[in-house]
Amino acid sequence: MSSESGYDAFEGASELLRALSAPIRLAIVSELAEGERCVHELVDKLGAPQPLVSQHLRVLRGAGVVRGSRRGREIAYTLVDEHVAHIVTDAVSHAGENTTS
């Protein structure tokens, strides 16, 4: 592996972490780790306004973290890759360990 391709991997990881940098996006990923959800289901579960949830879903979709598929009049969102759910779970767990010390 050349150093440039290694650096490219860090660039990709940086973009992923940037996409996950908002608490609501972490919550969305956590919800989607349980299975597909429509926007209204995420709104109900997170207690956030629909426009805000939709805006953050656009960011996650643009980063390749989630994908949407039409389900009647709604769009059902799922995670593109389960690895992202593990990253979020580990980060939340780690943050919890640091606050209890």
Helices and strands as residue ranges (DSSP letters): H 3-19, H 23-33, E 37-38, H 39-46, H 50-62, E 66-71, E 74-79, H 82-100
